[in-house]
């Protein structure tokens, strides 16, 4: 179970890093400017983690 969580965390971090690099390459602002943007991005990461964990269960 711990390995699944670690894998999910590693995958979500790598996906986040790829998205950051891709959006920076297009010249977009990569940092959330408002707390609502930050909460939204945190929810998206949580959803990705849930999807990955559900896939491996």
Helices and strands as residue ranges (DSSP letters): H 2-25, H 35-56
